[in-house]
Amino acid sequence: MYLKRIIYTLTFSLLLFSCSSNNNDALNPDPDPDPDPNTKITYEGNVKNIINSNCVQCHASTPVNGAPFSLTTFTEVKNRVDGILSRINNASSPMPPSGLMPSNNRTLIQQWKDDGLLEN
């Protein structure tokens, strides 16, 4: 009887853990790392997700953790794009502070600037 209970408990636990995942890829999809060169990069389509995933934890509508400004709107990001690019490419003083964001994200933000800072 005791062995049966252990087997049922183990089986239930395995089923429970096999159904869970800590993978957030579906929740925060990365932007296309190699977009079609004929497709313009836009804030809404490409840059907003990068900023939300990497910057808004501190640069929220009410900045926290010593962040001096907000980066929650198109206008705020557009007006600070040169500073953003400078910091996200600065290996000695990177933003986010946890380290340089992936190069494909940095490239997309630069391409967005090069494409004219389009919103949509």
N, C-alpha and C positions, 0 to 999 in steps of 0.2 A: 504494500500500500504506500509506504514511504517512498519507495523507488519510483512508483507511478507518479506521485505528486512532483517529485524532482524533474522527471522527464517532461511532464506537462508544463511546469514552470519554465524550464529551459526552452522548450519549443515555443511557448508564448513570447518569451523574451526575444528570441531570435527573430520571430515574425515581426514583433514590434520594432526592433532596431533596424531590420532590413527595409522597413517602409519609411523610415525617416531619413532625412538628408540635411546636412548643414551647407550644402552647395547653394550659393545665392546667385549663380549665373543666370537663372531664368528671371530673377527679380531685378537685376541690374546688368542687362546685357551690355557688353563692351561695344563701342562703336566699331564699324567696319575698319580693320587696320589697313586695308589697301583699297580705299574707295576708287571708283571709276574716275579717272582724271577729268572726264567731261562733266561729272556731277559736281555741282558747287556744294561746298561745306556750309551748313547753316547752324545757327545757334540752337534752334528748336530740334533739328534733326540729328545733330552730332555733338555740339559743345555743351549743351545744358546737362546732359547725363554725366559728362566728364567732371564738370564743375560741381554738380550735386554729389557725386561719389567721392570727390577728393578735397573739396574746399568748404562746402557749406556746413560741415560739422563745426567749424569755427567762424566762418564768414557768413553766419546766418543773418536773418533780417535784423536781429539784435545780436551783433557780434559777441563771441565769447572767447575765453582762453587768450585774451590779449590781442585778438584780431582787430585791426584798426578800422575796418570797413566791411560792408556787406557785399556779397556776390550772389544775390538771389534773383536778380532780374537781368534781362537782356541789356538794358541800359547800363547797369552797374558793371557788368562784365565787359561790355563794349568800351566803356570809358577807361577801363583799367587794363585793357588787353596787353599793352606794352609792358607794364609792370608784372602782369601775370606771366607772360612769356619769359621775362628776365628771371623771375624766381623759380619757375618750374624747370628751367634749364641750368640753374646754378647748383653745381654739385657741392659746393662748400656751404651753402646756406639755402637748401632746397625748400620748396613748398610742394606738397605738404611736408611738414617737419619730419615725418616718418621716412622720408627718402624720395628720390626722384620718381615721379609717376612714369608709367611705361612710355617708351619713346613713341609708340604709335599714337598715344593720346596727345603728347606734346606736338607731334607732327600735325595732327588734325587741328589743333588750336592755331598753329602757325598758318596752316592752309586756309582756315576760316578768315584769318586776318588778310592774307594774300588775296582771297576771293572777294574781299570788300565788306567783311563783317555783316553778312546777311542774316536777318532774323529768321525768315522762313524759306 
